Amino acid sequence: MKMIFDRDEKTRILSIVRSWSKDQMTFQRFRDIQAASGVPARLVETVFWLEDTLGILKEYDHLIMKGGTCVQCYIPYPQQRASVDIDMNTDIQNPLALKEYLFAINEGITSEDRSCSIQDIEFGTLNYEFHDKYSGTISFTRRMPSRFGEFEIVGNRRVMSRSIRIQVNYKNHWMPAMETLHRHPDFFIHEYERPKTNITVPMESPGDLFADKILTVCNVGAFGRERFKDVYDLIAMRHLFQGQVRQVASEKLRLIATRSGIGVDAIIKGAIETVSSFCNRSQEAKGFASMVCKEGKERIKRWELECEDLADTIATMKG
């Protein structure tokens, strides 16, 4: 059964968003940003909701932002890609304690009127999804409004909404980050609209992120996967790979290699092999380009050369 919200209900749902004014969140404004940035309006809307969700997590120092959404904060606006979820590390080792810690965030959400219940459907609160013991992660979602035809199934009802996933890794409790920086989330939408208030979020440094992404693509042992967005993030961060960033990334890989029993050179070799294999996938990369801003799309047109340059950069990390 498809749920229909009346005008007052839609206004109430939108009111849970506190980072942006009503005028900044119109259907037409998202379309305008699509035209200027090259990113589809439905993904533009999602990035607005990501920033609002970070606004409810900013006070919780046991959570450190990481992953692709974090990477975008260090990349020039015209080269960023849209991201749809929030990944975090924590220094909380016990998964039950972490789950309780995340549930407690709902008290702040409710007290700040950043949630509502419409026709028994909750918007704005954190909802527990699952606990993946293998990866050491706990996932919550936050249901937000959608005006671009996206629906979610809630019970036996189809609800026009978009949920932001928040995944927290407790397996990395021993080292949530080599270097934690407190920064404003800086997404490409800021080129066109600024949030009502600037928030500061604990996040991994570029060196941490570079090391994480190398582990993500290396396909060695328990590490690795092959996704265009991970390779693209490394390409977009390559200009940062020098000095302190290089030092932090190298040291982090060394510590993780020691703990996992896999040599650094094996990790580097695996990452180079994955990136090199992507050199021949230029046609597939064009499909991924739809979620990337305009200058990033130009880099994807040079996909083979960009992958070769990235492989050469990663090779310099060999012992």
Contacts in CASP RR format, 6 or more apart in sequence:
PFRMAT RR
TARGET T0000
AUTHOR 0000-0000-0000
METHOD contacts of the structure
MODEL  1
MKMIFDRDEKTRILSIVRSWSKDQMTFQRFRDIQAASGVPARLVETVFWL
EDTLGILKEYDHLIMKGGTCVQCYIPYPQQRASVDIDMNTDIQNPLALKE
YLFAINEGITSEDRSCSIQDIEFGTLNYEFHDKYSGTISFTRRMPSRFGE
FEIVGNRRVMSRSIRIQVNYKNHWMPAMETLHRHPDFFIHEYERPKTNIT
VPMESPGDLFADKILTVCNVGAFGRERFKDVYDLIAMRHLFQGQVRQVAS
EKLRLIATRSGIGVDAIIKGAIETVSSFCNRSQEAKGFASMVCKEGKERI
KRWELECEDLADTIATMKG
1 156 0 8 1.000
1 157 0 8 1.000
1 158 0 8 1.000
2 151 0 8 1.000
2 157 0 8 1.000
2 158 0 8 1.000
3 119 0 8 1.000
3 121 0 8 1.000
3 157 0 8 1.000
3 158 0 8 1.000
3 159 0 8 1.000
3 160 0 8 1.000
5 13 0 8 1.000
5 118 0 8 1.000
5 119 0 8 1.000
5 160 0 8 1.000
9 118 0 8 1.000
9 119 0 8 1.000
10 145 0 8 1.000
12 116 0 8 1.000
12 118 0 8 1.000
13 116 0 8 1.000
13 118 0 8 1.000
13 123 0 8 1.000
13 145 0 8 1.000
14 22 0 8 1.000
14 25 0 8 1.000
14 145 0 8 1.000
15 113 0 8 1.000
15 116 0 8 1.000
16 113 0 8 1.000
16 114 0 8 1.000
16 115 0 8 1.000
16 116 0 8 1.000
16 123 0 8 1.000
16 124 0 8 1.000
16 144 0 8 1.000
17 25 0 8 1.000
17 48 0 8 1.000
17 49 0 8 1.000
17 52 0 8 1.000
17 114 0 8 1.000
17 144 0 8 1.000
17 145 0 8 1.000
18 52 0 8 1.000
18 55 0 8 1.000
18 112 0 8 1.000
18 114 0 8 1.000
18 196 0 8 1.000
19 48 0 8 1.000
19 51 0 8 1.000
19 52 0 8 1.000
19 55 0 8 1.000
19 195 0 8 1.000
19 196 0 8 1.000
19 197 0 8 1.000
19 199 0 8 1.000
20 48 0 8 1.000
20 51 0 8 1.000
20 52 0 8 1.000
20 193 0 8 1.000
20 195 0 8 1.000
20 196 0 8 1.000
21 196 0 8 1.000
23 29 0 8 1.000
24 48 0 8 1.000
24 193 0 8 1.000
25 45 0 8 1.000
25 48 0 8 1.000
27 41 0 8 1.000
27 147 0 8 1.000
29 193 0 8 1.000
30 41 0 8 1.000
30 42 0 8 1.000
30 44 0 8 1.000
30 45 0 8 1.000
30 48 0 8 1.000
30 148 0 8 1.000
31 41 0 8 1.000
32 192 0 8 1.000
33 39 0 8 1.000
33 41 0 8 1.000
33 44 0 8 1.000
33 189 0 8 1.000
33 192 0 8 1.000
33 193 0 8 1.000
34 40 0 8 1.000
34 41 0 8 1.000
34 44 0 8 1.000
36 191 0 8 1.000
36 192 0 8 1.000
37 44 0 8 1.000
37 78 0 8 1.000
37 188 0 8 1.000
37 189 0 8 1.000
37 191 0 8 1.000
37 192 0 8 1.000
37 293 0 8 1.000
37 294 0 8 1.000
38 293 0 8 1.000
38 294 0 8 1.000
38 297 0 8 1.000
39 47 0 8 1.000
39 81 0 8 1.000
39 82 0 8 1.000
39 188 0 8 1.000
39 291 0 8 1.000
39 292 0 8 1.000
39 293 0 8 1.000
40 82 0 8 1.000
40 290 0 8 1.000
40 291 0 8 1.000
41 148 0 8 1.000
42 146 0 8 1.000
42 148 0 8 1.000
42 149 0 8 1.000
42 150 0 8 1.000
42 162 0 8 1.000
43 82 0 8 1.000
43 84 0 8 1.000
43 291 0 8 1.000
44 82 0 8 1.000
44 189 0 8 1.000
45 146 0 8 1.000
45 147 0 8 1.000
45 148 0 8 1.000
45 162 0 8 1.000
46 82 0 8 1.000
46 84 0 8 1.000
46 162 0 8 1.000
46 164 0 8 1.000
47 82 0 8 1.000
47 83 0 8 1.000
47 187 0 8 1.000
47 188 0 8 1.000
47 189 0 8 1.000
48 189 0 8 1.000
49 142 0 8 1.000
49 144 0 8 1.000
49 162 0 8 1.000
49 164 0 8 1.000
50 69 0 8 1.000
50 83 0 8 1.000
50 84 0 8 1.000
50 85 0 8 1.000
50 86 0 8 1.000
50 164 0 8 1.000
50 185 0 8 1.000
50 187 0 8 1.000
51 185 0 8 1.000
51 187 0 8 1.000
51 189 0 8 1.000
51 195 0 8 1.000
51 199 0 8 1.000
52 144 0 8 1.000
53 86 0 8 1.000
53 142 0 8 1.000
53 144 0 8 1.000
53 164 0 8 1.000
53 166 0 8 1.000
54 65 0 8 1.000
54 86 0 8 1.000
54 185 0 8 1.000
54 199 0 8 1.000
54 201 0 8 1.000
55 199 0 8 1.000
55 201 0 8 1.000
56 105 0 8 1.000
56 108 0 8 1.000
56 109 0 8 1.000
56 112 0 8 1.000
56 114 0 8 1.000
56 142 0 8 1.000
57 63 0 8 1.000
57 86 0 8 1.000
57 88 0 8 1.000
57 105 0 8 1.000
57 166 0 8 1.000
57 201 0 8 1.000
58 199 0 8 1.000
58 200 0 8 1.000
58 201 0 8 1.000
60 101 0 8 1.000
60 105 0 8 1.000
61 202 0 8 1.000
62 90 0 8 1.000
62 91 0 8 1.000
62 92 0 8 1.000
62 101 0 8 1.000
63 88 0 8 1.000
63 89 0 8 1.000
63 90 0 8 1.000
63 168 0 8 1.000
63 202 0 8 1.000
64 88 0 8 1.000
64 89 0 8 1.000
64 90 0 8 1.000
64 176 0 8 1.000
64 177 0 8 1.000
64 180 0 8 1.000
64 202 0 8 1.000
64 203 0 8 1.000
64 204 0 8 1.000
65 86 0 8 1.000
65 87 0 8 1.000
65 88 0 8 1.000
65 185 0 8 1.000
65 201 0 8 1.000
65 202 0 8 1.000
65 203 0 8 1.000
65 204 0 8 1.000
66 87 0 8 1.000
66 88 0 8 1.000
66 89 0 8 1.000
66 169 0 8 1.000
66 177 0 8 1.000
66 203 0 8 1.000
66 204 0 8 1.000
66 208 0 8 1.000
66 209 0 8 1.000
66 212 0 8 1.000
67 87 0 8 1.000
67 204 0 8 1.000
67 209 0 8 1.000
67 212 0 8 1.000
67 213 0 8 1.000
68 83 0 8 1.000
68 87 0 8 1.000
68 209 0 8 1.000
68 229 0 8 1.000
68 233 0 8 1.000
69 83 0 8 1.000
69 85 0 8 1.000
69 86 0 8 1.000
69 87 0 8 1.000
70 87 0 8 1.000
70 203 0 8 1.000
70 204 0 8 1.000
70 209 0 8 1.000
71 209 0 8 1.000
71 213 0 8 1.000
71 233 0 8 1.000
71 236 0 8 1.000
71 237 0 8 1.000
72 80 0 8 1.000
72 81 0 8 1.000
72 83 0 8 1.000
72 186 0 8 1.000
72 187 0 8 1.000
72 188 0 8 1.000
73 183 0 8 1.000
73 184 0 8 1.000
73 185 0 8 1.000
73 186 0 8 1.000
73 187 0 8 1.000
73 203 0 8 1.000
74 186 0 8 1.000
74 206 0 8 1.000
74 209 0 8 1.000
74 237 0 8 1.000
74 240 0 8 1.000
75 236 0 8 1.000
75 237 0 8 1.000
76 295 0 8 1.000
77 188 0 8 1.000
77 190 0 8 1.000
77 191 0 8 1.000
77 293 0 8 1.000
78 188 0 8 1.000
78 191 0 8 1.000
78 293 0 8 1.000
78 294 0 8 1.000
78 295 0 8 1.000
78 296 0 8 1.000
79 236 0 8 1.000
79 292 0 8 1.000
79 293 0 8 1.000
79 295 0 8 1.000
79 296 0 8 1.000
79 299 0 8 1.000
80 187 0 8 1.000
80 188 0 8 1.000
80 236 0 8 1.000
80 292 0 8 1.000
80 293 0 8 1.000
81 229 0 8 1.000
81 232 0 8 1.000
81 233 0 8 1.000
81 236 0 8 1.000
81 291 0 8 1.000
81 292 0 8 1.000
81 293 0 8 1.000
81 296 0 8 1.000
82 188 0 8 1.000
82 291 0 8 1.000
82 292 0 8 1.000
84 164 0 8 1.000
84 165 0 8 1.000
85 164 0 8 1.000
85 165 0 8 1.000
85 166 0 8 1.000
85 167 0 8 1.000
86 164 0 8 1.000
86 165 0 8 1.000
86 166 0 8 1.000
86 167 0 8 1.000
87 167 0 8 1.000
87 169 0 8 1.000
88 166 0 8 1.000
88 167 0 8 1.000
88 168 0 8 1.000
88 169 0 8 1.000
89 168 0 8 1.000
89 169 0 8 1.000
89 172 0 8 1.000
89 173 0 8 1.000
89 176 0 8 1.000
89 177 0 8 1.000
89 204 0 8 1.000
90 98 0 8 1.000
90 168 0 8 1.000
90 169 0 8 1.000
90 170 0 8 1.000
90 172 0 8 1.000
90 173 0 8 1.000
90 176 0 8 1.000
91 173 0 8 1.000
91 176 0 8 1.000
92 98 0 8 1.000
92 101 0 8 1.000
92 170 0 8 1.000
92 173 0 8 1.000
93 170 0 8 1.000
93 173 0 8 1.000
94 170 0 8 1.000
95 131 0 8 1.000
95 133 0 8 1.000
95 136 0 8 1.000
95 138 0 8 1.000
95 170 0 8 1.000
98 138 0 8 1.000
98 168 0 8 1.000
98 170 0 8 1.000
99 128 0 8 1.000
99 131 0 8 1.000
99 138 0 8 1.000
102 126 0 8 1.000
102 128 0 8 1.000
102 138 0 8 1.000
102 140 0 8 1.000
102 166 0 8 1.000
102 168 0 8 1.000
103 126 0 8 1.000
103 128 0 8 1.000
105 126 0 8 1.000
106 115 0 8 1.000
106 125 0 8 1.000
106 126 0 8 1.000
108 114 0 8 1.000
109 115 0 8 1.000
109 124 0 8 1.000
109 125 0 8 1.000
109 126 0 8 1.000
110 125 0 8 1.000
114 124 0 8 1.000
115 122 0 8 1.000
115 123 0 8 1.000
115 124 0 8 1.000
115 125 0 8 1.000
116 122 0 8 1.000
116 123 0 8 1.000
116 124 0 8 1.000
117 123 0 8 1.000
121 143 0 8 1.000
121 154 0 8 1.000
121 157 0 8 1.000
121 159 0 8 1.000
121 161 0 8 1.000
122 143 0 8 1.000
123 143 0 8 1.000
123 144 0 8 1.000
123 145 0 8 1.000
123 161 0 8 1.000
124 142 0 8 1.000
124 143 0 8 1.000
124 144 0 8 1.000
125 142 0 8 1.000
125 143 0 8 1.000
126 140 0 8 1.000
126 141 0 8 1.000
126 142 0 8 1.000
126 166 0 8 1.000
127 140 0 8 1.000
127 141 0 8 1.000
127 142 0 8 1.000
127 143 0 8 1.000
127 163 0 8 1.000
128 138 0 8 1.000
128 139 0 8 1.000
128 140 0 8 1.000
129 139 0 8 1.000
129 140 0 8 1.000
129 141 0 8 1.000
129 165 0 8 1.000
130 138 0 8 1.000
130 139 0 8 1.000
131 137 0 8 1.000
131 138 0 8 1.000
131 139 0 8 1.000
132 138 0 8 1.000
132 139 0 8 1.000
135 169 0 8 1.000
135 171 0 8 1.000
136 169 0 8 1.000
136 170 0 8 1.000
136 171 0 8 1.000
137 167 0 8 1.000
137 168 0 8 1.000
137 169 0 8 1.000
137 170 0 8 1.000
137 171 0 8 1.000
138 167 0 8 1.000
138 168 0 8 1.000
138 170 0 8 1.000
139 165 0 8 1.000
139 166 0 8 1.000
139 167 0 8 1.000
139 168 0 8 1.000
140 165 0 8 1.000
140 166 0 8 1.000
140 168 0 8 1.000
141 163 0 8 1.000
141 164 0 8 1.000
141 165 0 8 1.000
141 166 0 8 1.000
142 163 0 8 1.000
142 164 0 8 1.000
142 166 0 8 1.000
143 152 0 8 1.000
143 159 0 8 1.000
143 161 0 8 1.000
143 162 0 8 1.000
143 163 0 8 1.000
144 161 0 8 1.000
144 162 0 8 1.000
144 163 0 8 1.000
144 164 0 8 1.000
145 160 0 8 1.000
145 161 0 8 1.000
145 162 0 8 1.000
146 160 0 8 1.000
146 161 0 8 1.000
146 162 0 8 1.000
147 160 0 8 1.000
149 160 0 8 1.000
150 160 0 8 1.000
150 161 0 8 1.000
150 162 0 8 1.000
151 158 0 8 1.000
151 159 0 8 1.000
151 160 0 8 1.000
151 161 0 8 1.000
152 158 0 8 1.000
152 159 0 8 1.000
152 161 0 8 1.000
152 162 0 8 1.000
152 163 0 8 1.000
153 159 0 8 1.000
174 259 0 8 1.000
175 252 0 8 1.000
175 255 0 8 1.000
175 256 0 8 1.000
177 204 0 8 1.000
177 205 0 8 1.000
177 208 0 8 1.000
178 205 0 8 1.000
178 207 0 8 1.000
178 208 0 8 1.000
178 211 0 8 1.000
178 248 0 8 1.000
178 251 0 8 1.000
178 252 0 8 1.000
178 255 0 8 1.000
179 204 0 8 1.000
179 205 0 8 1.000
179 207 0 8 1.000
179 208 0 8 1.000
179 248 0 8 1.000
180 202 0 8 1.000
180 203 0 8 1.000
180 204 0 8 1.000
180 205 0 8 1.000
181 202 0 8 1.000
181 203 0 8 1.000
181 204 0 8 1.000
181 205 0 8 1.000
182 200 0 8 1.000
182 201 0 8 1.000
182 202 0 8 1.000
182 203 0 8 1.000
183 200 0 8 1.000
183 201 0 8 1.000
183 203 0 8 1.000
184 198 0 8 1.000
184 199 0 8 1.000
184 200 0 8 1.000
184 201 0 8 1.000
185 199 0 8 1.000
185 201 0 8 1.000
185 203 0 8 1.000
188 293 0 8 1.000
204 212 0 8 1.000
205 245 0 8 1.000
205 248 0 8 1.000
206 237 0 8 1.000
206 240 0 8 1.000
206 245 0 8 1.000
206 248 0 8 1.000
207 240 0 8 1.000
207 244 0 8 1.000
207 245 0 8 1.000
207 246 0 8 1.000
207 248 0 8 1.000
207 249 0 8 1.000
207 252 0 8 1.000
208 248 0 8 1.000
208 249 0 8 1.000
208 252 0 8 1.000
209 233 0 8 1.000
209 237 0 8 1.000
210 234 0 8 1.000
210 237 0 8 1.000
210 240 0 8 1.000
210 241 0 8 1.000
210 245 0 8 1.000
210 249 0 8 1.000
211 248 0 8 1.000
211 249 0 8 1.000
211 250 0 8 1.000
211 252 0 8 1.000
211 253 0 8 1.000
211 256 0 8 1.000
213 230 0 8 1.000
213 233 0 8 1.000
213 234 0 8 1.000
213 237 0 8 1.000
214 234 0 8 1.000
214 249 0 8 1.000
214 253 0 8 1.000
214 267 0 8 1.000
214 268 0 8 1.000
214 271 0 8 1.000
214 314 0 8 1.000
214 317 0 8 1.000
215 223 0 8 1.000
215 224 0 8 1.000
215 253 0 8 1.000
215 256 0 8 1.000
215 267 0 8 1.000
215 271 0 8 1.000
216 223 0 8 1.000
216 224 0 8 1.000
216 225 0 8 1.000
216 227 0 8 1.000
216 230 0 8 1.000
217 224 0 8 1.000
217 225 0 8 1.000
217 226 0 8 1.000
217 230 0 8 1.000
217 231 0 8 1.000
217 234 0 8 1.000
217 270 0 8 1.000
217 271 0 8 1.000
217 274 0 8 1.000
217 275 0 8 1.000
218 224 0 8 1.000
218 267 0 8 1.000
218 268 0 8 1.000
218 270 0 8 1.000
218 271 0 8 1.000
218 274 0 8 1.000
219 225 0 8 1.000
219 226 0 8 1.000
219 270 0 8 1.000
219 273 0 8 1.000
219 274 0 8 1.000
220 262 0 8 1.000
220 266 0 8 1.000
220 267 0 8 1.000
220 269 0 8 1.000
220 270 0 8 1.000
221 260 0 8 1.000
221 262 0 8 1.000
222 260 0 8 1.000
223 260 0 8 1.000
223 262 0 8 1.000
223 267 0 8 1.000
224 274 0 8 1.000
226 274 0 8 1.000
226 277 0 8 1.000
226 278 0 8 1.000
228 278 0 8 1.000
228 281 0 8 1.000
228 284 0 8 1.000
228 285 0 8 1.000
228 288 0 8 1.000
229 288 0 8 1.000
229 291 0 8 1.000
231 274 0 8 1.000
231 275 0 8 1.000
231 278 0 8 1.000
231 307 0 8 1.000
231 310 0 8 1.000
232 288 0 8 1.000
232 292 0 8 1.000
232 300 0 8 1.000
234 275 0 8 1.000
234 310 0 8 1.000
234 314 0 8 1.000
235 299 0 8 1.000
235 306 0 8 1.000
235 307 0 8 1.000
235 309 0 8 1.000
235 310 0 8 1.000
236 296 0 8 1.000
236 299 0 8 1.000
238 309 0 8 1.000
238 310 0 8 1.000
238 313 0 8 1.000
241 249 0 8 1.000
241 313 0 8 1.000
246 317 0 8 1.000
249 317 0 8 1.000
250 317 0 8 1.000
253 264 0 8 1.000
253 267 0 8 1.000
253 268 0 8 1.000
253 317 0 8 1.000
254 264 0 8 1.000
256 267 0 8 1.000
257 263 0 8 1.000
257 264 0 8 1.000
257 266 0 8 1.000
257 267 0 8 1.000
264 317 0 8 1.000
264 318 0 8 1.000
264 319 0 8 1.000
265 318 0 8 1.000
265 319 0 8 1.000
268 314 0 8 1.000
268 315 0 8 1.000
268 317 0 8 1.000
268 318 0 8 1.000
268 319 0 8 1.000
269 318 0 8 1.000
271 314 0 8 1.000
272 311 0 8 1.000
272 314 0 8 1.000
272 315 0 8 1.000
275 307 0 8 1.000
275 310 0 8 1.000
275 311 0 8 1.000
275 314 0 8 1.000
276 307 0 8 1.000
276 308 0 8 1.000
276 311 0 8 1.000
278 285 0 8 1.000
278 303 0 8 1.000
278 307 0 8 1.000
279 303 0 8 1.000
279 304 0 8 1.000
279 307 0 8 1.000
279 308 0 8 1.000
279 311 0 8 1.000
280 304 0 8 1.000
281 303 0 8 1.000
282 303 0 8 1.000
282 304 0 8 1.000
285 300 0 8 1.000
285 303 0 8 1.000
286 300 0 8 1.000
288 300 0 8 1.000
289 296 0 8 1.000
289 297 0 8 1.000
289 300 0 8 1.000
292 300 0 8 1.000
299 306 0 8 1.000
300 306 0 8 1.000
END
